């Protein structure tokens, strides 16, 4: 997000200035190293600044600001994993340094370590509740993690303060629709549409229609969103889901791949493409998709279930049994997991356990059918 990047730039300049304070306390040789590193950094030559910072820190390892500068230079060079190491070292020395923690969160975010980014941003906001950049970035992380209620809680106050901020409206509207609050989400869609048709509005309109199973209508909106802005995050993921729902699985696979080309860690595209690859018996690539989805949402039940079914298909029956037993214990209403677990038990010649799982499936399906609208009138 541009606001977060500009915030990081301001903090980087602050750290550069603060590091100057330490010059008078260093040896002339160390002072010259730091001076040269900062000059290179300020000129934009981070490739040359990085070894200078490292050489300085070998002599003065306790200079937190210099270490944070090194982290900033590494991040600017795209070396996010190394930047994370340096920021963590700086925080080990100064745990209460909130600007460094924000930079650490940004490095995690850019390295696609979304859970870790969210954790650090939560700590930043605990110290600085009014830090708008941190709040918006955390909302984006929570959307990626599927934490829709957290997004709603974070952004609802900001939406009241900035009712025309499209970034807030879009993220909040998306969270509301995913949280099965389409009426509230539609209000925000209408507000976005005040300024004319847009990819963001079309995406939200399509998502609303998907939530009520109007797949043909959703497909039309998503297609229009793609035409208006093919680079909009999630646009191809939703487009692919609508295609799959209307029977165009080859088109859906293409759409999911396009989303992953721009965002390799997109959860929805990884899970949905993995399912299609599994159907085509491309188990190796399917497993990679599900593992990427798990990386974004650790412990996710859907991805874990898909991996367990791959274990079953690959003949790793005991591995499948272990995971499916965990899933059915954690989520007793998970019908598909009970079905697969019954299959596992029968393969293991545990007929009694298999029969118990089949009985659970029959009961759950009967309960689901009884709860459907109009069931009592039949």
Buried (B, 14 or more C-beta within 10 A) or exposed (E): BEEBEEBBEEBBEEBBEBBEEBBEEBEEEBBBBBBBBBBBBEEEEBEBBBBBBBBBBEBBEEBBBBBBBBBBBBBBBEBBEBBBBBBBBBBEEBEEBBBBBBBBBBBBBBBBBBBBBBBBBBBBBEEBEEBBBBBBBBBBBBBBBBBBEBBBEBBBEBBEEBEEBBBBBBBBBBBBBBBEBBEBBBEBBEBBBEEEEBBBBBBBBBBBBBBEEBBEBBBBBBBBBBEBBEEBBBBBBBBBBBBBBBEBBEBBBBBBEBBBEBBEBBBBBBBBBBBBBBEEEBBEEBBBBBBBBBBBBEEBBBBBBBBBBBBBEEEBBEBBBBBBBBBBEEEEEBBBBBBBBBBBBBBBEBEEBBEBBBEBBEEBEEEEEEEEEEEEEE
